[in-house]
Amino acid sequence: MMTADATHTTPYSSSAQAQEKPTPRDEKTSLATALPCSEDQDTLVGLMELLFFAYRDFIAEPDAMLAELGFGRAHHRILHFVGRHPGLRVSELLAILRITKQSLGRVLRELVERGYVVQQEGATDRRQRLLHLTPAGQALLQRLEAPQVARVHAALQQAGPAAREAFARTLLALVDTEQRQQVAQLCGLHELLQSPGTVPEKTSGRAPDQEKGATHADQPATAGRHPCANSSDATPRGATTRPHHR
């Protein structure tokens, strides 16, 4: 677990962001230097638009299902990552989603109260809040993901045998450089993407935004579980907790 030492900073802290993120002017200057002009730039902008339309249709069916339940995309994201990583800590989920405890607390409370997610105390550290889907949550996640899995599968089949790796590499390249190896590991794609200069062979096993400021004491308490970490696993305001029964 990350320590609560104020000297440790992560990309979440304002000081780290100020040091590592370029100012809008610097960012604009670097983009102006890197981007091509005329027809090439028009093609890139067209690809950006294509990304918008692809995502619009990719999310449309799950959005409709969520709307029937009074839920939104934030609920879907929580269901997805908790379903993919059972026992995920609240702090790890905050790191992945890059949202505040207050924002997470409202959505998580709704999922808990309606029986889709449970929070359990850690077996060795009662301060930990470990998230799991209930059978109802698992069933809902399967419904939401079924049309998306089918759409991606059909698209890759249509694009040809080399599309899977090319698609993965393109998406990963859109992620901030310092986050790529953690994102690839989190998504379970580090082996597919492993090659010199893309994803190093040795990865830290931490979630995106949790790499910096780590100490030797930050190792996960339970071997084999999802290895993200943060300074606190306190329950977000408004969310409820159920005790862990061993």
RAMOWO-V666778 format. One record per residue. OMEGA is omega as a letter, one per 40 degrees, with the letter a starting at -180 (NA if undefined). Layout:
((OMEGA) (OMEGA))
This chain:
((i) (i) (a) (a) (a) (a) (i) (i) (i) (i) (i) (a) (a) (a) (i) (i) (a) (a) (a) (a) (i) (i) (i) (a) (i) (a) (i) (i) (a) (i) (i) (i) (a) (a) (i) (a) (i) (a) (a) (i) (i) (i) (i) (i) (i) (i) (i) (i) (i) (i) (i) (a) (i) (a) (i) (a) (i) (a) (a) (a) (i) (i) (a) (i) (a) (a) (i) (a) (a) (i) (i) (a) (i) (i) (a) (a) (i) (i) (a) (a) (i) (i) (i) (a) (a) (a) (i) (i) (i) (a) (i) (i) (i) (a) (a) (a) (a) (i) (a) (i) (a) (i) (i) (a) (a) (a) (a) (i) (i) (a) (i) (a) (a) (i) (i) (a) (i) (i) (a) (i) (i) (a) (a) (a) (a) (i) (i) (i) (a) (a) (i) (i) (i) (i) (i) (i) (i) (i) (i) (i) (i) (i) (a) (a) (a) (i) (i) (i) (i) (a) (i) (i) (a) (a) (i) (i) (a) (a) (i) (a) (a) (a) (a) (a) (a) (i) (i) (a) (i) (i) (a) (i) (i) (i) (i) (a) (a) (a) (a) (a) (i) (i) (i) (i) (i) (a) (a) (a) (a) (i) (i) (a) (a) (i) (a) (i) (a) (i) (a) (a) (a) (i) (a) (a) (a) (i) (i) (i) (i) (a) (a) (i) (a) (i) (a) (a) (a) (a) (a) (a) (a) (a) (i) (a) (i) (a) (i) (a) (i) (a) (a) (i) (i) (a) (i) (a) (i) (a) (a) (a) (i) (a) (i) (i) (a) (NA))
